[in-house]
């Protein structure tokens, strides 16, 4: 998930350099959403983690 966020942020940076403000804004917003979802999944995984593994 963070991989996709990084890709969208790179696309946003390239689009901003080329002057494509609409594409840059949209890509940055999508990347931000991916980061938020990844953090939510991380928090859920931390609080509902697996218990001790018994053989």
mmCIF entry with sequence, helices, sheets and N, C-alpha, C, O atoms, coordinates in Angstrom:
data_MODEL
# 
_entry.id   MODEL 
# 
_entity.id                         1 
_entity.type                       polymer 
_entity.pdbx_number_of_molecules   1 
# 
_entity_poly.entity_id                      1 
_entity_poly.type                           'polypeptide(L)' 
_entity_poly.nstd_linkage                   no 
_entity_poly.nstd_monomer                   no 
_entity_poly.pdbx_seq_one_letter_code       
;(UNK)(UNK)(UNK)(UNK)(UNK)(UNK)(UNK)(UNK)(UNK)(UNK)(UNK)(UNK)(UNK)(UNK)(UNK)(UNK)
(UNK)(UNK)(UNK)(UNK)(UNK)(UNK)(UNK)(UNK)(UNK)(UNK)(UNK)(UNK)(UNK)(UNK)(UNK)(UNK)
(UNK)(UNK)(UNK)(UNK)(UNK)(UNK)(UNK)(UNK)(UNK)(UNK)(UNK)(UNK)(UNK)(UNK)(UNK)(UNK)
(UNK)(UNK)(UNK)(UNK)(UNK)(UNK)(UNK)
;
_entity_poly.pdbx_seq_one_letter_code_can   XXXXXXXXXXXXXXXXXXXXXXXXXXXXXXXXXXXXXXXXXXXXXXXXXXXXXXX 
_entity_poly.pdbx_strand_id                 A 
# 
loop_
_entity_poly_seq.entity_id 
_entity_poly_seq.num 
_entity_poly_seq.mon_id 
_entity_poly_seq.hetero 
1 1  UNK n 
1 2  UNK n 
1 3  UNK n 
1 4  UNK n 
1 5  UNK n 
1 6  UNK n 
1 7  UNK n 
1 8  UNK n 
1 9  UNK n 
1 10 UNK n 
1 11 UNK n 
1 12 UNK n 
1 13 UNK n 
1 14 UNK n 
1 15 UNK n 
1 16 UNK n 
1 17 UNK n 
1 18 UNK n 
1 19 UNK n 
1 20 UNK n 
1 21 UNK n 
1 22 UNK n 
1 23 UNK n 
1 24 UNK n 
1 25 UNK n 
1 26 UNK n 
1 27 UNK n 
1 28 UNK n 
1 29 UNK n 
1 30 UNK n 
1 31 UNK n 
1 32 UNK n 
1 33 UNK n 
1 34 UNK n 
1 35 UNK n 
1 36 UNK n 
1 37 UNK n 
1 38 UNK n 
1 39 UNK n 
1 40 UNK n 
1 41 UNK n 
1 42 UNK n 
1 43 UNK n 
1 44 UNK n 
1 45 UNK n 
1 46 UNK n 
1 47 UNK n 
1 48 UNK n 
1 49 UNK n 
1 50 UNK n 
1 51 UNK n 
1 52 UNK n 
1 53 UNK n 
1 54 UNK n 
1 55 UNK n 
# 
_struct_asym.id          A 
_struct_asym.entity_id   1 
# 
loop_
_struct_conf.conf_type_id 
_struct_conf.id 
_struct_conf.pdbx_PDB_helix_id 
_struct_conf.beg_label_comp_id 
_struct_conf.beg_label_asym_id 
_struct_conf.beg_label_seq_id 
_struct_conf.pdbx_beg_PDB_ins_code 
_struct_conf.end_label_comp_id 
_struct_conf.end_label_asym_id 
_struct_conf.end_label_seq_id 
_struct_conf.pdbx_end_PDB_ins_code 
_struct_conf.beg_auth_comp_id 
_struct_conf.beg_auth_asym_id 
_struct_conf.beg_auth_seq_id 
_struct_conf.end_auth_comp_id 
_struct_conf.end_auth_asym_id 
_struct_conf.end_auth_seq_id 
_struct_conf.pdbx_PDB_helix_class 
_struct_conf.details 
_struct_conf.pdbx_PDB_helix_length 
HELX_P HELX_P1 AA1 UNK A 2  ? UNK A 17 ? UNK A 2  UNK A 17 1 ? 16 
HELX_P HELX_P2 AA2 UNK A 21 ? UNK A 47 ? UNK A 21 UNK A 47 1 ? 27 
# 
_struct_conf_type.id          HELX_P 
_struct_conf_type.criteria    ? 
_struct_conf_type.reference   ? 
# 
loop_
_atom_site.group_PDB 
_atom_site.id 
_atom_site.type_symbol 
_atom_site.label_atom_id 
_atom_site.label_alt_id 
_atom_site.label_comp_id 
_atom_site.label_asym_id 
_atom_site.label_entity_id 
_atom_site.label_seq_id 
_atom_site.pdbx_PDB_ins_code 
_atom_site.Cartn_x 
_atom_site.Cartn_y 
_atom_site.Cartn_z 
_atom_site.occupancy 
_atom_site.B_iso_or_equiv 
_atom_site.pdbx_formal_charge 
_atom_site.auth_seq_id 
_atom_site.auth_comp_id 
_atom_site.auth_asym_id 
_atom_site.auth_atom_id 
_atom_site.pdbx_PDB_model_num 
ATOM 1   N N  . UNK A 1 1  ? 0.826  -1.178  0.000   1.00 0.00 ? 1  UNK A N  1 
ATOM 2   C CA . UNK A 1 1  ? 0.000  0.000   0.000   1.00 0.00 ? 1  UNK A CA 1 
ATOM 3   C C  . UNK A 1 1  ? 0.879  1.254   0.000   1.00 0.00 ? 1  UNK A C  1 
ATOM 4   O O  . UNK A 1 1  ? 0.607  2.213   -0.722  1.00 0.00 ? 1  UNK A O  1 
ATOM 5   N N  . UNK A 1 2  ? 1.913  1.235   0.800   1.00 0.00 ? 2  UNK A N  1 
ATOM 6   C CA . UNK A 1 2  ? 2.811  2.386   0.821   1.00 0.00 ? 2  UNK A CA 1 
ATOM 7   C C  . UNK A 1 2  ? 3.585  2.516   -0.489  1.00 0.00 ? 2  UNK A C  1 
ATOM 8   O O  . UNK A 1 2  ? 4.002  3.611   -0.866  1.00 0.00 ? 2  UNK A O  1 
ATOM 9   N N  . UNK A 1 3  ? 3.772  1.397   -1.172  1.00 0.00 ? 3  UNK A N  1 
ATOM 10  C CA . UNK A 1 3  ? 4.433  1.422   -2.481  1.00 0.00 ? 3  UNK A CA 1 
ATOM 11  C C  . UNK A 1 3  ? 3.616  2.275   -3.456  1.00 0.00 ? 3  UNK A C  1 
ATOM 12  O O  . UNK A 1 3  ? 4.168  3.107   -4.177  1.00 0.00 ? 3  UNK A O  1 
ATOM 13  N N  . UNK A 1 4  ? 2.302  2.061   -3.469  1.00 0.00 ? 4  UNK A N  1 
ATOM 14  C CA . UNK A 1 4  ? 1.439  2.835   -4.361  1.00 0.00 ? 4  UNK A CA 1 
ATOM 15  C C  . UNK A 1 4  ? 1.414  4.300   -3.960  1.00 0.00 ? 4  UNK A C  1 
ATOM 16  O O  . UNK A 1 4  ? 1.376  5.179   -4.821  1.00 0.00 ? 4  UNK A O  1 
ATOM 17  N N  . UNK A 1 5  ? 1.435  4.570   -2.665  1.00 0.00 ? 5  UNK A N  1 
ATOM 18  C CA . UNK A 1 5  ? 1.454  5.959   -2.209  1.00 0.00 ? 5  UNK A CA 1 
ATOM 19  C C  . UNK A 1 5  ? 2.708  6.660   -2.707  1.00 0.00 ? 5  UNK A C  1 
ATOM 20  O O  . UNK A 1 5  ? 2.646  7.800   -3.169  1.00 0.00 ? 5  UNK A O  1 
ATOM 21  N N  . UNK A 1 6  ? 3.843  5.984   -2.614  1.00 0.00 ? 6  UNK A N  1 
ATOM 22  C CA . UNK A 1 6  ? 5.099  6.567   -3.084  1.00 0.00 ? 6  UNK A CA 1 
ATOM 23  C C  . UNK A 1 6  ? 5.058  6.823   -4.591  1.00 0.00 ? 6  UNK A C  1 
ATOM 24  O O  . UNK A 1 6  ? 5.537  7.855   -5.061  1.00 0.00 ? 6  UNK A O  1 
ATOM 25  N N  . UNK A 1 7  ? 4.490  5.889   -5.341  1.00 0.00 ? 7  UNK A N  1 
ATOM 26  C CA . UNK A 1 7  ? 4.370  6.070   -6.795  1.00 0.00 ? 7  UNK A CA 1 
ATOM 27  C C  . UNK A 1 7  ? 3.518  7.298   -7.119  1.00 0.00 ? 7  UNK A C  1 
ATOM 28  O O  . UNK A 1 7  ? 3.879  8.095   -7.985  1.00 0.00 ? 7  UNK A O  1 
ATOM 29  N N  . UNK A 1 8  ? 2.386  7.451   -6.423  1.00 0.00 ? 8  UNK A N  1 
ATOM 30  C CA . UNK A 1 8  ? 1.521  8.596   -6.702  1.00 0.00 ? 8  UNK A CA 1 
ATOM 31  C C  . UNK A 1 8  ? 2.181  9.910   -6.299  1.00 0.00 ? 8  UNK A C  1 
ATOM 32  O O  . UNK A 1 8  ? 1.976  10.925  -6.965  1.00 0.00 ? 8  UNK A O  1 
ATOM 33  N N  . UNK A 1 9  ? 2.970  9.915   -5.222  1.00 0.00 ? 9  UNK A N  1 
ATOM 34  C CA . UNK A 1 9  ? 3.670  11.138  -4.841  1.00 0.00 ? 9  UNK A CA 1 
ATOM 35  C C  . UNK A 1 9  ? 4.751  11.491  -5.862  1.00 0.00 ? 9  UNK A C  1 
ATOM 36  O O  . UNK A 1 9  ? 4.977  12.669  -6.141  1.00 0.00 ? 9  UNK A O  1 
ATOM 37  N N  . UNK A 1 10 ? 5.415  10.487  -6.415  1.00 0.00 ? 10 UNK A N  1 
ATOM 38  C CA . UNK A 1 10 ? 6.417  10.755  -7.458  1.00 0.00 ? 10 UNK A CA 1 
ATOM 39  C C  . UNK A 1 10 ? 5.737  11.303  -8.713  1.00 0.00 ? 10 UNK A C  1 
ATOM 40  O O  . UNK A 1 10 ? 6.237  12.238  -9.338  1.00 0.00 ? 10 UNK A O  1 
ATOM 41  N N  . UNK A 1 11 ? 4.599  10.715  -9.077  1.00 0.00 ? 11 UNK A N  1 
ATOM 42  C CA . UNK A 1 11 ? 3.838  11.226  -10.227 1.00 0.00 ? 11 UNK A CA 1 
ATOM 43  C C  . UNK A 1 11 ? 3.418  12.671  -9.970  1.00 0.00 ? 11 UNK A C  1 
ATOM 44  O O  . UNK A 1 11 ? 3.466  13.502  -10.878 1.00 0.00 ? 11 UNK A O  1 
ATOM 45  N N  . UNK A 1 12 ? 3.009  12.973  -8.744  1.00 0.00 ? 12 UNK A N  1 
ATOM 46  C CA . UNK A 1 12 ? 2.607  14.338  -8.404  1.00 0.00 ? 12 UNK A CA 1 
ATOM 47  C C  . UNK A 1 12 ? 3.779  15.303  -8.535  1.00 0.00 ? 12 UNK A C  1 
ATOM 48  O O  . UNK A 1 12 ? 3.617  16.415  -9.038  1.00 0.00 ? 12 UNK A O  1 
ATOM 49  N N  . UNK A 1 13 ? 4.958  14.882  -8.084  1.00 0.00 ? 13 UNK A N  1 
ATOM 50  C CA . UNK A 1 13 ? 6.131  15.753  -8.191  1.00 0.00 ? 13 UNK A CA 1 
ATOM 51  C C  . UNK A 1 13 ? 6.505  16.011  -9.647  1.00 0.00 ? 13 UNK A C  1 
ATOM 52  O O  . UNK A 1 13 ? 6.804  17.144  -10.024 1.00 0.00 ? 13 UNK A O  1 
ATOM 53  N N  . UNK A 1 14 ? 6.489  14.967  -10.457 1.00 0.00 ? 14 UNK A N  1 
ATOM 54  C CA . UNK A 1 14 ? 6.823  15.122  -11.878 1.00 0.00 ? 14 UNK A CA 1 
ATOM 55  C C  . UNK A 1 14 ? 5.789  16.018  -12.563 1.00 0.00 ? 14 UNK A C  1 
ATOM 56  O O  . UNK A 1 14 ? 6.144  16.893  -13.353 1.00 0.00 ? 14 UNK A O  1 
ATOM 57  N N  . UNK A 1 15 ? 4.519  15.796  -12.259 1.00 0.00 ? 15 UNK A N  1 
ATOM 58  C CA . UNK A 1 15 ? 3.472  16.617  -12.866 1.00 0.00 ? 15 UNK A CA 1 
ATOM 59  C C  . UNK A 1 15 ? 3.600  18.073  -12.432 1.00 0.00 ? 15 UNK A C  1 
ATOM 60  O O  . UNK A 1 15 ? 3.366  18.980  -13.230 1.00 0.00 ? 15 UNK A O  1 
ATOM 61  N N  . UNK A 1 16 ? 3.969  18.304  -11.178 1.00 0.00 ? 16 UNK A N  1 
ATOM 62  C CA . UNK A 1 16 ? 4.139  19.680  -10.700 1.00 0.00 ? 16 UNK A CA 1 
ATOM 63  C C  . UNK A 1 16 ? 5.301  20.362  -11.410 1.00 0.00 ? 16 UNK A C  1 
ATOM 64  O O  . UNK A 1 16 ? 5.217  21.540  -11.759 1.00 0.00 ? 16 UNK A O  1 
ATOM 65  N N  . UNK A 1 17 ? 6.380  19.626  -11.622 1.00 0.00 ? 17 UNK A N  1 
ATOM 66  C CA . UNK A 1 17 ? 7.531  20.199  -12.326 1.00 0.00 ? 17 UNK A CA 1 
ATOM 67  C C  . UNK A 1 17 ? 7.158  20.552  -13.764 1.00 0.00 ? 17 UNK A C  1 
ATOM 68  O O  . UNK A 1 17 ? 7.626  21.554  -14.305 1.00 0.00 ? 17 UNK A O  1 
ATOM 69  N N  . UNK A 1 18 ? 6.323  19.731  -14.375 1.00 0.00 ? 18 UNK A N  1 
ATOM 70  C CA . UNK A 1 18 ? 5.913  19.975  -15.757 1.00 0.00 ? 18 UNK A CA 1 
ATOM 71  C C  . UNK A 1 18 ? 4.780  20.996  -15.868 1.00 0.00 ? 18 UNK A C  1 
ATOM 72  O O  . UNK A 1 18 ? 4.375  21.357  -16.973 1.00 0.00 ? 18 UNK A O  1 
ATOM 73  N N  . UNK A 1 19 ? 4.272  21.458  -14.730 1.00 0.00 ? 19 UNK A N  1 
ATOM 74  C CA . UNK A 1 19 ? 3.227  22.475  -14.753 1.00 0.00 ? 19 UNK A CA 1 
ATOM 75  C C  . UNK A 1 19 ? 1.818  21.936  -14.856 1.00 0.00 ? 19 UNK A C  1 
ATOM 76  O O  . UNK A 1 19 ? 0.890  22.693  -15.139 1.00 0.00 ? 19 UNK A O  1 
ATOM 77  N N  . UNK A 1 20 ? 1.639  20.666  -14.637 1.00 0.00 ? 20 UNK A N  1 
ATOM 78  C CA . UNK A 1 20 ? 0.311  20.051  -14.708 1.00 0.00 ? 20 UNK A CA 1 
ATOM 79  C C  . UNK A 1 20 ? -0.303 20.055  -13.309 1.00 0.00 ? 20 UNK A C  1 
ATOM 80  O O  . UNK A 1 20 ? -0.277 19.046  -12.605 1.00 0.00 ? 20 UNK A O  1 
ATOM 81  N N  . UNK A 1 21 ? -0.855 21.203  -12.918 1.00 0.00 ? 21 UNK A N  1 
ATOM 82  C CA . UNK A 1 21 ? -1.323 21.358  -11.541 1.00 0.00 ? 21 UNK A CA 1 
ATOM 83  C C  . UNK A 1 21 ? -2.476 20.430  -11.202 1.00 0.00 ? 21 UNK A C  1 
ATOM 84  O O  . UNK A 1 21 ? -2.536 19.914  -10.086 1.00 0.00 ? 21 UNK A O  1 
ATOM 85  N N  . UNK A 1 22 ? -3.389 20.203  -12.133 1.00 0.00 ? 22 UNK A N  1 
ATOM 86  C CA . UNK A 1 22 ? -4.533 19.335  -11.861 1.00 0.00 ? 22 UNK A CA 1 
ATOM 87  C C  . UNK A 1 22 ? -4.110 17.899  -11.610 1.00 0.00 ? 22 UNK A C  1 
ATOM 88  O O  . UNK A 1 22 ? -4.577 17.258  -10.669 1.00 0.00 ? 22 UNK A O  1 
ATOM 89  N N  . UNK A 1 23 ? -3.226 17.402  -12.454 1.00 0.00 ? 23 UNK A N  1 
ATOM 90  C CA . UNK A 1 23 ? -2.724 16.033  -12.300 1.00 0.00 ? 23 UNK A CA 1 
ATOM 91  C C  . UNK A 1 23 ? -1.910 15.917  -11.021 1.00 0.00 ? 23 UNK A C  1 
ATOM 92  O O  . UNK A 1 23 ? -2.006 14.915  -10.313 1.00 0.00 ? 23 UNK A O  1 
ATOM 93  N N  . UNK A 1 24 ? -1.111 16.931  -10.721 1.00 0.00 ? 24 UNK A N  1 
ATOM 94  C CA . UNK A 1 24 ? -0.281 16.908  -9.517  1.00 0.00 ? 24 UNK A CA 1 
ATOM 95  C C  . UNK A 1 24 ? -1.150 16.884  -8.265  1.00 0.00 ? 24 UNK A C  1 
ATOM 96  O O  . UNK A 1 24 ? -0.882 16.123  -7.336  1.00 0.00 ? 24 UNK A O  1 
ATOM 97  N N  . UNK A 1 25 ? -2.174 17.701  -8.239  1.00 0.00 ? 25 UNK A N  1 
ATOM 98  C CA . UNK A 1 25 ? -3.061 17.744  -7.078  1.00 0.00 ? 25 UNK A CA 1 
ATOM 99  C C  . UNK A 1 25 ? -3.810 16.441  -6.881  1.00 0.00 ? 25 UNK A C  1 
ATOM 100 O O  . UNK A 1 25 ? -3.930 15.948  -5.759  1.00 0.00 ? 25 UNK A O  1 
ATOM 101 N N  . UNK A 1 26 ? -4.310 15.887  -7.966  1.00 0.00 ? 26 UNK A N  1 
ATOM 102 C CA . UNK A 1 26 ? -5.047 14.629  -7.880  1.00 0.00 ? 26 UNK A CA 1 
ATOM 103 C C  . UNK A 1 26 ? -4.136 13.488  -7.444  1.00 0.00 ? 26 UNK A C  1 
ATOM 104 O O  . UNK A 1 26 ? -4.526 12.667  -6.614  1.00 0.00 ? 26 UNK A O  1 
ATOM 105 N N  . UNK A 1 27 ? -2.942 13.429  -7.990  1.00 0.00 ? 27 UNK A N  1 
ATOM 106 C CA . UNK A 1 27 ? -2.002 12.369  -7.624  1.00 0.00 ? 27 UNK A CA 1 
ATOM 107 C C  . UNK A 1 27 ? -1.584 12.483  -6.162  1.00 0.00 ? 27 UNK A C  1 
ATOM 108 O O  . UNK A 1 27 ? -1.476 11.475  -5.464  1.00 0.00 ? 27 UNK A O  1 
ATOM 109 N N  . UNK A 1 28 ? -1.351 13.699  -5.704  1.00 0.00 ? 28 UNK A N  1 
ATOM 110 C CA . UNK A 1 28 ? -0.983 13.895  -4.305  1.00 0.00 ? 28 UNK A CA 1 
ATOM 111 C C  . UNK A 1 28 ? -2.127 13.494  -3.382  1.00 0.00 ? 28 UNK A C  1 
ATOM 112 O O  . UNK A 1 28 ? -1.894 12.906  -2.327  1.00 0.00 ? 28 UNK A O  1 
ATOM 113 N N  . UNK A 1 29 ? -3.346 13.804  -3.768  1.00 0.00 ? 29 UNK A N  1 
ATOM 114 C CA . UNK A 1 29 ? -4.500 13.447  -2.949  1.00 0.00 ? 29 UNK A CA 1 
ATOM 115 C C  . UNK A 1 29 ? -4.680 11.928  -2.882  1.00 0.00 ? 29 UNK A C  1 
ATOM 116 O O  . UNK A 1 29 ? -4.965 11.387  -1.814  1.00 0.00 ? 29 UNK A O  1 
ATOM 117 N N  . UNK A 1 30 ? -4.520 11.250  -3.995  1.00 0.00 ? 30 UNK A N  1 
ATOM 118 C CA . UNK A 1 30 ? -4.629 9.790   -4.010  1.00 0.00 ? 30 UNK A CA 1 
ATOM 119 C C  . UNK A 1 30 ? -3.514 9.169   -3.180  1.00 0.00 ? 30 UNK A C  1 
ATOM 120 O O  . UNK A 1 30 ? -3.753 8.229   -2.422  1.00 0.00 ? 30 UNK A O  1 
ATOM 121 N N  . UNK A 1 31 ? -2.299 9.687   -3.318  1.00 0.00 ? 31 UNK A N  1 
ATOM 122 C CA . UNK A 1 31 ? -1.190 9.194   -2.506  1.00 0.00 ? 31 UNK A CA 1 
ATOM 123 C C  . UNK A 1 31 ? -1.446 9.384   -1.029  1.00 0.00 ? 31 UNK A C  1 
ATOM 124 O O  . UNK A 1 31 ? -1.146 8.501   -0.226  1.00 0.00 ? 31 UNK A O  1 
ATOM 125 N N  . UNK A 1 32 ? -2.003 10.541  -0.656  1.00 0.00 ? 32 UNK A N  1 
ATOM 126 C CA . UNK A 1 32 ? -2.325 10.807  0.750   1.00 0.00 ? 32 UNK A CA 1 
ATOM 127 C C  . UNK A 1 32 ? -3.369 9.812   1.262   1.00 0.00 ? 32 UNK A C  1 
ATOM 128 O O  . UNK A 1 32 ? -3.271 9.336   2.393   1.00 0.00 ? 32 UNK A O  1 
ATOM 129 N N  . UNK A 1 33 ? -4.363 9.499   0.434   1.00 0.00 ? 33 UNK A N  1 
ATOM 130 C CA . UNK A 1 33 ? -5.381 8.522   0.839   1.00 0.00 ? 33 UNK A CA 1 
ATOM 131 C C  . UNK A 1 33 ? -4.762 7.149   1.079   1.00 0.00 ? 33 UNK A C  1 
ATOM 132 O O  . UNK A 1 33 ? -5.126 6.465   2.035   1.00 0.00 ? 33 UNK A O  1 
ATOM 133 N N  . UNK A 1 34 ? -3.830 6.741   0.221   1.00 0.00 ? 34 UNK A N  1 
ATOM 134 C CA . UNK A 1 34 ? -3.152 5.462   0.416   1.00 0.00 ? 34 UNK A CA 1 
ATOM 135 C C  . UNK A 1 34 ? -2.377 5.447   1.732   1.00 0.00 ? 34 UNK A C  1 
ATOM 136 O O  . UNK A 1 34 ? -2.373 4.438   2.436   1.00 0.00 ? 34 UNK A O  1 
ATOM 137 N N  . UNK A 1 35 ? -1.727 6.548   2.064   1.00 0.00 ? 35 UNK A N  1 
ATOM 138 C CA . UNK A 1 35 ? -0.977 6.618   3.323   1.00 0.00 ? 35 UNK A CA 1 
ATOM 139 C C  . UNK A 1 35 ? -1.929 6.517   4.510   1.00 0.00 ? 35 UNK A C  1 
ATOM 140 O O  . UNK A 1 35 ? -1.642 5.803   5.472   1.00 0.00 ? 35 UNK A O  1 
ATOM 141 N N  . UNK A 1 36 ? -3.045 7.213   4.456   1.00 0.00 ? 36 UNK A N  1 
ATOM 142 C CA . UNK A 1 36 ? -4.016 7.173   5.551   1.00 0.00 ? 36 UNK A CA 1 
ATOM 143 C C  . UNK A 1 36 ? -4.560 5.760   5.732   1.00 0.00 ? 36 UNK A C  1 
ATOM 144 O O  . UNK A 1 36 ? -4.655 5.277   6.860   1.00 0.00 ? 36 UNK A O  1 
ATOM 145 N N  . UNK A 1 37 ? -4.912 5.100   4.648   1.00 0.00 ? 37 UNK A N  1 
ATOM 146 C CA . UNK A 1 37 ? -5.427 3.729   4.733   1.00 0.00 ? 37 UNK A CA 1 
ATOM 147 C C  . UNK A 1 37 ? -4.356 2.790   5.286   1.00 0.00 ? 37 UNK A C  1 
ATOM 148 O O  . UNK A 1 37 ? -4.670 1.912   6.090   1.00 0.00 ? 37 UNK A O  1 
ATOM 149 N N  . UNK A 1 38 ? -3.107 2.956   4.874   1.00 0.00 ? 38 UNK A N  1 
ATOM 150 C CA . UNK A 1 38 ? -2.024 2.110   5.375   1.00 0.00 ? 38 UNK A CA 1 
ATOM 151 C C  . UNK A 1 38 ? -1.823 2.312   6.869   1.00 0.00 ? 38 UNK A C  1 
ATOM 152 O O  . UNK A 1 38 ? -1.587 1.346   7.595   1.00 0.00 ? 38 UNK A O  1 
ATOM 153 N N  . UNK A 1 39 ? -1.912 3.551   7.341   1.00 0.00 ? 39 UNK A N  1 
ATOM 154 C CA . UNK A 1 39 ? -1.763 3.819   8.779   1.00 0.00 ? 39 UNK A CA 1 
ATOM 155 C C  . UNK A 1 39 ? -2.928 3.218   9.558   1.00 0.00 ? 39 UNK A C  1 
ATOM 156 O O  . UNK A 1 39 ? -2.732 2.679   10.647  1.00 0.00 ? 39 UNK A O  1 
ATOM 157 N N  . UNK A 1 40 ? -4.129 3.303   9.013   1.00 0.00 ? 40 UNK A N  1 
ATOM 158 C CA . UNK A 1 40 ? -5.285 2.688   9.676   1.00 0.00 ? 40 UNK A CA 1 
ATOM 159 C C  . UNK A 1 40 ? -5.093 1.181   9.777   1.00 0.00 ? 40 UNK A C  1 
ATOM 160 O O  . UNK A 1 40 ? -5.347 0.597   10.830  1.00 0.00 ? 40 UNK A O  1 
ATOM 161 N N  . UNK A 1 41 ? -4.649 0.546   8.699   1.00 0.00 ? 41 UNK A N  1 
ATOM 162 C CA . UNK A 1 41 ? -4.385 -0.893  8.736   1.00 0.00 ? 41 UNK A CA 1 
ATOM 163 C C  . UNK A 1 41 ? -3.290 -1.229  9.739   1.00 0.00 ? 41 UNK A C  1 
ATOM 164 O O  . UNK A 1 41 ? -3.370 -2.249  10.423  1.00 0.00 ? 41 UNK A O  1 
ATOM 165 N N  . UNK A 1 42 ? -2.277 -0.389  9.833   1.00 0.00 ? 42 UNK A N  1 
ATOM 166 C CA . UNK A 1 42 ? -1.198 -0.612  10.794  1.00 0.00 ? 42 UNK A CA 1 
ATOM 167 C C  . UNK A 1 42 ? -1.725 -0.567  12.224  1.00 0.00 ? 42 UNK A C  1 
ATOM 168 O O  . UNK A 1 42 ? -1.386 -1.426  13.038  1.00 0.00 ? 42 UNK A O  1 
ATOM 169 N N  . UNK A 1 43 ? -2.546 0.422   12.531  1.00 0.00 ? 43 UNK A N  1 
ATOM 170 C CA . UNK A 1 43 ? -3.104 0.542   13.881  1.00 0.00 ? 43 UNK A CA 1 
ATOM 171 C C  . UNK A 1 43 ? -3.988 -0.655  14.198  1.00 0.00 ? 43 UNK A C  1 
ATOM 172 O O  . UNK A 1 43 ? -3.925 -1.190  15.304  1.00 0.00 ? 43 UNK A O  1 
ATOM 173 N N  . UNK A 1 44 ? -4.801 -1.080  13.256  1.00 0.00 ? 44 UNK A N  1 
ATOM 174 C CA . UNK A 1 44 ? -5.656 -2.254  13.469  1.00 0.00 ? 44 UNK A CA 1 
ATOM 175 C C  . UNK A 1 44 ? -4.803 -3.491  13.700  1.00 0.00 ? 44 UNK A C  1 
ATOM 176 O O  . UNK A 1 44 ? -5.106 -4.291  14.585  1.00 0.00 ? 44 UNK A O  1 
ATOM 177 N N  . UNK A 1 45 ? -3.747 -3.658  12.925  1.00 0.00 ? 45 UNK A N  1 
ATOM 178 C CA . UNK A 1 45 ? -2.875 -4.826  13.071  1.00 0.00 ? 45 UNK A CA 1 
ATOM 179 C C  . UNK A 1 45 ? -2.159 -4.819  14.415  1.00 0.00 ? 45 UNK A C  1 
ATOM 180 O O  . UNK A 1 45 ? -1.954 -5.875  15.012  1.00 0.00 ? 45 UNK A O  1 
ATOM 181 N N  . UNK A 1 46 ? -1.779 -3.647  14.893  1.00 0.00 ? 46 UNK A N  1 
ATOM 182 C CA . UNK A 1 46 ? -1.080 -3.566  16.179  1.00 0.00 ? 46 UNK A CA 1 
ATOM 183 C C  . UNK A 1 46 ? -2.015 -3.952  17.318  1.00 0.00 ? 46 UNK A C  1 
ATOM 184 O O  . UNK A 1 46 ? -1.615 -4.684  18.223  1.00 0.00 ? 46 UNK A O  1 
ATOM 185 N N  . UNK A 1 47 ? -3.256 -3.471  17.284  1.00 0.00 ? 47 UNK A N  1 
ATOM 186 C CA . UNK A 1 47 ? -4.173 -3.736  18.385  1.00 0.00 ? 47 UNK A CA 1 
ATOM 187 C C  . UNK A 1 47 ? -4.828 -5.108  18.314  1.00 0.00 ? 47 UNK A C  1 
ATOM 188 O O  . UNK A 1 47 ? -5.257 -5.628  19.344  1.00 0.00 ? 47 UNK A O  1 
ATOM 189 N N  . UNK A 1 48 ? -4.917 -5.706  17.140  1.00 0.00 ? 48 UNK A N  1 
ATOM 190 C CA . UNK A 1 48 ? -5.536 -7.026  17.023  1.00 0.00 ? 48 UNK A CA 1 
ATOM 191 C C  . UNK A 1 48 ? -4.510 -8.065  16.610  1.00 0.00 ? 48 UNK A C  1 
ATOM 192 O O  . UNK A 1 48 ? -4.845 -9.046  15.946  1.00 0.00 ? 48 UNK A O  1 
ATOM 193 N N  . UNK A 1 49 ? -3.278 -7.854  16.995  1.00 0.00 ? 49 UNK A N  1 
ATOM 194 C CA . UNK A 1 49 ? -2.197 -8.758  16.605  1.00 0.00 ? 49 UNK A CA 1 
ATOM 195 C C  . UNK A 1 49 ? -2.429 -10.171 17.108  1.00 0.00 ? 49 UNK A C  1 
ATOM 196 O O  . UNK A 1 49 ? -3.261 -10.415 17.981  1.00 0.00 ? 49 UNK A O  1 
ATOM 197 N N  . UNK A 1 50 ? -1.687 -11.074 16.546  1.00 0.00 ? 50 UNK A N  1 
ATOM 198 C CA . UNK A 1 50 ? -1.793 -12.470 16.948  1.00 0.00 ? 50 UNK A CA 1 
ATOM 199 C C  . UNK A 1 50 ? -1.305 -12.635 18.370  1.00 0.00 ? 50 UNK A C  1 
ATOM 200 O O  . UNK A 1 50 ? -0.388 -11.944 18.815  1.00 0.00 ? 50 UNK A O  1 
ATOM 201 N N  . UNK A 1 51 ? -1.923 -13.547 19.067  1.00 0.00 ? 51 UNK A N  1 
ATOM 202 C CA . UNK A 1 51 ? -1.483 -13.868 20.417  1.00 0.00 ? 51 UNK A CA 1 
ATOM 203 C C  . UNK A 1 51 ? -0.245 -14.737 20.354  1.00 0.00 ? 51 UNK A C  1 
ATOM 204 O O  . UNK A 1 51 ? 0.325  -14.948 19.283  1.00 0.00 ? 51 UNK A O  1 
ATOM 205 N N  . UNK A 1 52 ? 0.168  -15.239 21.501  1.00 0.00 ? 52 UNK A N  1 
ATOM 206 C CA . UNK A 1 52 ? 1.346  -16.108 21.502  1.00 0.00 ? 52 UNK A CA 1 
ATOM 207 C C  . UNK A 1 52 ? 1.091  -17.379 20.690  1.00 0.00 ? 52 UNK A C  1 
ATOM 208 O O  . UNK A 1 52 ? 0.009  -17.964 20.746  1.00 0.00 ? 52 UNK A O  1 
ATOM 209 N N  . UNK A 1 53 ? 2.084  -17.781 19.954  1.00 0.00 ? 53 UNK A N  1 
ATOM 210 C CA . UNK A 1 53 ? 1.974  -18.973 19.120  1.00 0.00 ? 53 UNK A CA 1 
ATOM 211 C C  . UNK A 1 53 ? 2.283  -20.186 19.982  1.00 0.00 ? 53 UNK A C  1 
ATOM 212 O O  . UNK A 1 53 ? 3.345  -20.272 20.598  1.00 0.00 ? 53 UNK A O  1 
ATOM 213 N N  . UNK A 1 54 ? 1.338  -21.126 20.019  1.00 0.00 ? 54 UNK A N  1 
ATOM 214 C CA . UNK A 1 54 ? 1.552  -22.349 20.796  1.00 0.00 ? 54 UNK A CA 1 
ATOM 215 C C  . UNK A 1 54 ? 1.808  -23.505 19.845  1.00 0.00 ? 54 UNK A C  1 
ATOM 216 O O  . UNK A 1 54 ? 1.117  -23.644 18.836  1.00 0.00 ? 54 UNK A O  1 
ATOM 217 N N  . UNK A 1 55 ? 2.782  -24.324 20.154  1.00 0.00 ? 55 UNK A N  1 
ATOM 218 C CA . UNK A 1 55 ? 3.092  -25.443 19.249  1.00 0.00 ? 55 UNK A CA 1 
ATOM 219 C C  . UNK A 1 55 ? 2.044  -26.527 19.263  1.00 0.00 ? 55 UNK A C  1 
ATOM 220 O O  . UNK A 1 55 ? 2.177  -27.523 18.551  1.00 0.00 ? 55 UNK A O  1 
# 
